Amino acid sequence: DVCSSDLMDRIVNMLKGNLRFLESLVLDAKEIKPSLPLDLLAWAKRRGDRGRELEMATRVLLRALEAAAQIQLSERYKLKSWDINIEQLPKDMQDTCRNCYLNEIDGKYRLPFQAQFQALAGLGDSMGQHFVTDWPKMKSLFDAADHAILGYGFEPLKAERFHQLFELTMKLTGIAASDLPVFPSLKF
């Protein structure tokens, strides 16, 4: 039957495309994998679109945003957010980093989430500048994630907040929905 053959070919091609993406992620020898935010965003979108696991999807979404910042710091500025060389930071951040971000166990300086974007902004990076400029508008979304049960609070996260945060993450990272890997759907 021609219809079932066409359908099977489409499914096989989708599976091959997904497999190529996953192989590129797993087999990438780089310490920092540029395709990781795409995978995380796609995972969060699948969960968020179904309205299930919204809080877990939100945590993954925030990790995708942080991974995008870490990749930008690493690739453009040769900075690792978990092992910062203070002298590479913008001058106005160096004292804060020295005084607040030292891990006393291993002696390394680690930039927390928001400081990563402040560093990017201070280095003239557009993603960091947009984050810092738009922070007053975004804060309520981050607060909703933090006040959720898997954040640090007791309020279930609403689907609307997840979707707003997803759109914001896509905008900040400059990732288009068409860039996200698509998990094959086996609907018959």
C-alpha positions as CSV (number, residue, x, y, z in Angstrom):
1,D,0.0,0.0,0.0
2,V,1.5,3.4,-1.1
3,C,0.0,5.4,1.8
4,S,1.5,3.1,4.5
5,S,4.8,3.1,2.6
6,D,4.9,6.9,2.5
7,L,4.0,7.1,6.2
8,M,6.7,4.6,7.1
9,D,9.3,6.5,5.0
10,R,8.4,9.8,6.8
11,I,8.6,8.1,10.2
12,V,11.9,6.5,9.4
13,N,13.3,9.9,8.2
14,M,12.1,11.7,11.3
15,L,13.7,9.0,13.5
16,K,17.0,9.3,11.6
17,G,17.0,13.0,11.9
18,N,16.3,12.8,15.7
19,L,19.0,10.1,16.0
20,R,21.6,12.3,14.1
21,F,20.8,15.2,16.5
22,L,21.2,13.0,19.6
23,E,24.4,11.4,18.3
24,S,25.8,14.9,17.7
25,L,25.0,15.8,21.3
26,V,26.4,12.7,22.8
27,L,29.4,12.3,20.6
28,D,30.5,16.0,20.7
29,A,33.9,16.0,22.3
30,K,33.6,19.6,23.5
31,E,33.3,20.1,27.2
32,I,30.6,22.6,26.5
33,K,28.1,21.3,24.0
34,P,26.4,24.0,21.9
35,S,23.4,21.9,21.0
36,L,22.5,21.2,24.7
37,P,20.1,24.2,25.0
38,L,18.3,23.0,21.9
39,D,17.7,19.6,23.5
40,L,16.7,21.1,26.8
41,L,14.3,23.5,25.2
42,A,12.7,20.8,23.0
43,W,12.2,18.6,26.1
44,A,10.7,21.4,28.1
45,K,8.4,22.4,25.2
46,R,7.1,18.8,24.8
47,R,6.2,18.7,28.5
48,G,4.8,22.2,28.7
49,D,2.7,21.9,25.5
50,R,1.0,18.8,27.0
51,G,0.4,20.7,30.3
52,R,2.0,18.0,32.2
53,E,5.1,18.3,34.4
54,L,5.0,22.1,34.1
55,E,7.3,22.6,37.1
56,M,9.9,20.1,35.9
57,A,9.7,21.6,32.4
58,T,10.2,25.1,33.9
59,R,13.4,23.9,35.8
60,V,14.7,22.4,32.5
61,L,13.8,25.7,30.7
62,L,15.8,27.7,33.2
63,R,18.7,25.3,32.8
64,A,18.5,25.8,29.0
65,L,18.7,29.5,29.4
66,E,21.7,29.2,31.7
67,A,23.4,26.8,29.3
68,A,22.9,29.3,26.5
69,A,24.7,31.9,28.7
70,Q,27.5,29.5,29.6
71,I,28.0,28.7,26.0
72,Q,28.2,32.3,25.1
73,L,30.6,33.1,27.9
74,S,32.8,30.2,26.8
75,E,32.7,30.5,23.1
76,R,32.9,34.3,22.7
77,Y,34.8,35.2,25.9
78,K,36.7,32.1,26.9
79,L,35.1,32.1,30.4
80,K,33.8,29.1,32.3
81,S,31.1,30.2,34.7
82,W,32.0,27.5,37.1
83,D,35.7,28.4,37.2
84,I,36.0,32.1,36.6
85,N,39.3,34.0,36.1
86,I,38.3,37.3,37.8
87,E,40.6,39.4,35.6
88,Q,38.5,38.4,32.6
89,L,35.3,39.8,34.0
90,P,34.2,43.4,33.5
91,K,35.9,45.7,36.0
92,D,32.6,46.5,37.8
93,M,32.0,42.8,38.6
94,Q,35.5,41.8,39.8
95,D,35.1,42.9,43.4
96,T,31.6,41.3,43.7
97,C,33.0,38.1,42.3
98,R,36.0,38.1,44.6
99,N,33.8,38.8,47.7
100,C,30.7,36.7,46.9
101,Y,31.3,33.9,44.4
102,L,34.3,32.0,45.9
103,N,33.7,28.3,46.6
104,E,35.7,27.8,49.8
105,I,36.1,24.1,49.2
106,D,37.7,24.1,45.8
107,G,38.9,27.7,45.7
108,K,37.1,28.4,42.4
109,Y,34.9,31.4,41.6
110,R,31.5,30.4,40.2
111,L,29.1,32.9,38.7
112,P,25.4,32.2,39.7
113,F,22.7,32.4,37.1
114,Q,22.0,36.1,37.1
115,A,25.7,37.1,37.3
116,Q,26.4,35.1,34.1
117,F,24.0,37.5,32.3
118,Q,25.5,40.5,34.0
119,A,29.0,39.4,32.9
120,L,27.7,39.0,29.3
121,A,26.1,42.4,29.4
122,G,29.3,44.0,30.8
123,L,31.3,42.4,28.0
124,G,29.0,44.0,25.5
125,D,27.1,40.8,24.6
126,S,23.5,41.4,23.3
127,M,22.0,38.4,25.1
128,G,23.3,39.7,28.4
129,Q,22.3,43.2,27.6
130,H,18.7,42.2,26.8
131,F,18.5,40.1,30.0
132,V,19.7,43.0,32.2
133,T,17.5,45.6,30.4
134,D,14.4,43.4,30.5
135,W,15.0,42.0,34.0
136,P,12.3,44.3,35.6
137,K,9.7,42.9,33.2
138,M,10.9,39.3,33.6
139,K,11.3,39.2,37.3
140,S,7.7,38.1,38.0
141,L,8.2,35.1,35.7
142,F,11.3,34.0,37.5
143,D,9.6,34.6,40.8
144,A,6.7,32.3,39.7
145,A,9.2,29.6,38.9
146,D,11.0,30.1,42.3
147,H,7.7,30.1,44.3
148,A,6.6,26.8,42.6
149,I,6.9,23.5,44.4
150,L,10.0,22.5,42.5
151,G,11.4,26.0,43.0
152,Y,11.5,27.0,46.6
153,G,7.9,27.5,47.4
154,F,4.5,25.9,47.7
155,E,2.5,27.3,44.7
156,P,1.8,25.1,41.7
157,L,3.0,26.7,38.5
158,K,0.4,27.9,36.0
159,A,0.7,26.8,32.3
160,E,0.5,30.5,31.3
161,R,3.7,31.3,33.2
162,F,5.5,28.4,31.7
163,H,4.6,29.5,28.2
164,Q,5.6,33.1,28.9
165,L,8.9,32.0,30.2
166,F,9.4,29.7,27.2
167,E,8.8,32.5,24.8
168,L,11.1,34.8,26.8
169,T,13.9,32.1,26.7
170,M,13.5,31.7,23.0
171,K,13.7,35.4,22.5
172,L,16.8,35.9,24.7
173,T,18.7,33.0,23.2
174,G,17.8,33.9,19.7
175,I,16.7,30.3,19.1
176,A,13.9,29.8,16.6
177,A,11.3,27.1,17.2
178,S,12.3,25.6,13.8
179,D,15.8,25.1,15.3
180,L,14.6,22.7,18.0
181,P,14.9,19.0,17.4
182,V,11.5,17.3,16.9
183,F,10.8,14.1,18.6
184,P,9.0,11.9,16.1
185,S,5.3,11.5,16.8
186,L,4.0,8.1,15.9
187,K,0.4,8.9,15.2
188,F,-1.5,6.6,12.9
